[in-house]
Amino acid sequence: MSRRPRLCPAGIAQHVVQRGNNRQACFVADADFRAYLEWLAEAARASAVAVHAYVLMTNHVHLLVTPEADQAVSGMMQTLGRRYVRYFNHCYQRTGTLWEGRYKSALVQDHRYFLACSRYIELNPVRAGMVEQPGDYSWSSFRSNAGGESSDLLTPHDEYKALGGNAEARCRAYRALFDQAVDPTTCRTIRSAVQSNLVLGNDRFKDEVEALTQRRVRPAKRGRPKKLD
């Protein structure tokens, strides 16, 4: 049986996660991180996908993106994944799969969760105990979003641009968001949505997505249906 196409409507942000198979390392040397980011930028441009935030961890990747066309994210991830696997297998004289099956993703409601999801992504190295501050980690979008570091990869989202009237004001306001960690409830909600390939948003947003895609975006109820009398 063929797999159902992913929920990937144009114009709606998505949180994408791809993990190494059996949690094995996907990045070993700095050159690996640089190669992935270079090819991510190329694949994003070719597929018309805007990248807003990212973090490359040792054994997995988080991206926050918005496609301009339906299913564009799937095309981007397939192109990027295949190219990077060829490179990684060649460099480290290995064969076989690198990624843990298909990537996982969740549609993200802009005004409610976009900035929280962006912070969640860029705080990954801090939560993992790799660095004390997000700006200490080299392989994330934090230095661009919060510090104004130039990037050919990133495209500012409307929610980010609304933080201030110019680049300096936006960076300052974005940094201020990191004065407090993402609360545990929101973290669990973000993780649950992406693990289930569903939707990160309120009921109204879910209703809109279901009407747009003609697909169920809420978890199915557990247990057998009750018998009718």
C-alpha positions in Angstrom: 0.0 0.0 0.0 1.4 3.4 -0.9 2.0 5.9 1.8 -0.3 8.9 2.1 1.2 12.2 1.0 2.3 14.5 3.8 0.3 17.4 5.0 2.2 20.1 3.1 -0.1 23.0 1.9 1.5 26.0 0.5 1.9 29.1 2.7 1.8 27.3 6.1 4.9 27.0 8.2 6.2 23.6 9.1 8.4 22.2 11.8 10.5 19.4 10.3 12.6 16.9 12.2 14.9 14.3 10.6 16.9 11.8 12.8 19.8 9.5 12.2 19.0 5.8 11.9 19.2 4.2 15.4 20.2 7.7 16.7 23.6 7.3 15.0 25.6 10.4 14.2 24.8 12.3 11.0 27.5 14.9 11.5 31.0 14.1 12.5 33.2 17.0 11.4 32.6 20.7 10.8 32.8 20.0 7.0 29.7 17.8 7.4 27.6 20.6 8.9 28.8 23.1 6.3 28.0 20.7 3.4 24.5 20.1 4.8 23.7 23.8 5.1 25.1 24.6 1.7 22.9 21.9 0.1 19.9 22.8 2.2 20.1 26.3 0.8 20.3 25.0 -2.8 17.5 22.5 -2.3 15.3 25.2 -0.6 15.7 27.6 -3.5 15.1 24.9 -6.1 11.9 23.8 -4.3 10.7 27.3 -3.4 10.8 26.7 0.3 11.7 29.5 2.7 13.8 28.5 5.7 13.3 30.6 8.8 15.1 28.7 11.6 17.3 25.6 11.9 19.6 23.6 14.2 21.9 20.8 13.2 22.5 18.5 16.2 24.9 15.6 16.1 22.3 13.0 15.2 19.3 15.0 14.1 18.1 18.1 12.4 15.3 20.6 13.1 14.0 23.0 10.4 11.2 25.7 10.4 10.2 26.3 6.9 7.3 27.6 4.7 6.7 26.1 1.2 5.4 28.2 -1.7 3.7 25.2 -3.3 2.0 22.1 -2.0 4.4 19.2 -1.3 7.4 21.4 -1.8 9.0 20.5 1.5 8.9 16.8 0.6 10.8 17.5 -2.6 13.4 19.6 -0.8 14.0 16.9 1.9 14.3 14.2 -0.7 16.8 16.1 -2.8 18.8 17.2 0.3 18.7 13.8 2.0 19.9 11.8 -1.0 22.8 14.2 -1.8 23.9 14.3 1.8 23.8 10.5 2.3 26.0 10.0 -0.8 28.5 12.5 0.6 28.4 11.0 4.1 28.8 7.4 3.0 31.6 8.3 0.7 33.5 10.3 3.4 33.2 7.7 6.0 33.4 4.6 3.8 30.0 3.3 4.8 26.9 2.0 3.0 23.2 1.8 3.7 20.7 4.2 5.1 21.6 7.2 7.3 18.2 8.6 8.2 15.6 7.1 10.4 12.9 6.5 7.7 10.8 9.5 6.6 11.3 12.9 8.2 8.6 14.0 10.7 6.7 17.3 10.4 4.0 19.4 11.9 2.1 22.4 10.4 2.6 25.4 12.7 0.0 28.1 13.4 1.8 31.4 12.8 0.7 33.9 15.5 0.3 31.3 18.2 3.3 29.0 17.9 5.7 30.2 15.2 8.1 32.1 17.5 7.8 29.5 20.3 8.8 26.8 17.8 11.7 28.9 16.5 13.0 29.3 20.1 12.4 25.6 20.8 14.6 24.8 17.8 17.4 27.1 18.6 17.5 26.2 22.2 18.1 22.5 21.4 21.9 22.7 22.1 21.2 24.3 25.5 18.7 21.7 26.5 21.1 19.0 25.5 23.8 20.5 27.7 26.2 21.2 24.8 26.4 25.0 25.4 25.2 27.4 28.0 23.8 30.0 25.6 22.2 29.4 22.1 24.6 31.9 20.6 27.5 29.7 21.6 26.4 27.0 19.2 27.7 27.3 15.6 25.2 25.2 13.7 21.9 27.0 14.3 20.1 30.1 13.0 20.3 31.9 16.4 23.2 34.1 15.4 21.3 35.3 12.4 17.9 35.7 13.9 19.1 37.2 17.2 22.5 38.7 16.2 22.0 39.9 12.7 24.7 37.6 11.2 24.4 37.5 7.5 22.8 34.3 6.0 22.1 33.3 2.4 19.9 30.5 3.8 17.4 32.2 5.9 14.2 34.1 4.9 12.5 36.2 7.7 8.9 35.1 8.4 6.2 37.7 8.8 6.0 36.9 12.6 9.7 37.6 12.9 9.5 40.8 10.8 6.6 42.1 13.0 9.0 42.2 16.0 10.4 45.5 14.9 10.6 48.2 12.3 14.2 47.4 11.3 16.8 44.6 11.5 18.4 45.9 14.7 15.0 46.2 16.5 13.9 42.7 15.3 17.2 41.1 16.6 16.8 42.9 19.9 13.2 41.9 20.4 14.0 38.3 19.3 16.9 38.1 21.8 14.5 39.2 24.5 12.3 36.2 23.9 15.2 34.0 25.1 15.3 35.6 28.5 12.8 32.9 29.5 13.0 29.3 28.3 10.1 27.8 26.4 7.7 26.5 29.1 7.5 22.7 29.5 3.9 22.4 28.4 4.7 24.2 25.1 7.8 22.0 24.6 5.6 18.9 25.1 3.0 20.2 22.7 5.7 20.9 20.0 7.2 17.5 20.4 3.9 15.7 20.3 2.8 17.5 17.1 5.9 16.7 15.2 6.2 13.1 16.4 2.6 12.5 15.2 3.0 14.4 11.9 -0.1 16.5 12.9 -0.7 20.2 13.6 0.6 22.7 16.1 -2.2 25.1 16.7 -5.6 25.7 18.3 -8.8 24.1 17.3 -9.8 26.8 14.9 -6.5 26.4 13.0 -7.0 22.6 12.9 -10.5 23.1 11.5 -9.1 25.4 8.8 -6.4 22.9 7.9 -8.9 20.0 7.8 -11.1 22.0 5.5 -8.2 23.0 3.3 -6.6 19.5 3.0 -9.7 17.3 3.5 -7.5 15.3 5.9 -7.8 14.6 9.6 -5.2 16.5 11.7 -6.2 15.5 15.2 -5.1 12.2 16.9 -7.6 9.4 16.5 -9.4 8.4 19.7 -8.1 5.4 21.4 -10.0 2.2 21.9 -12.8 0.4 20.0 -15.9 2.3 19.2 -18.8 1.7 21.6 -21.4 -0.8 20.4 -24.9 0.6 19.7 -27.7 -0.8 21.8 
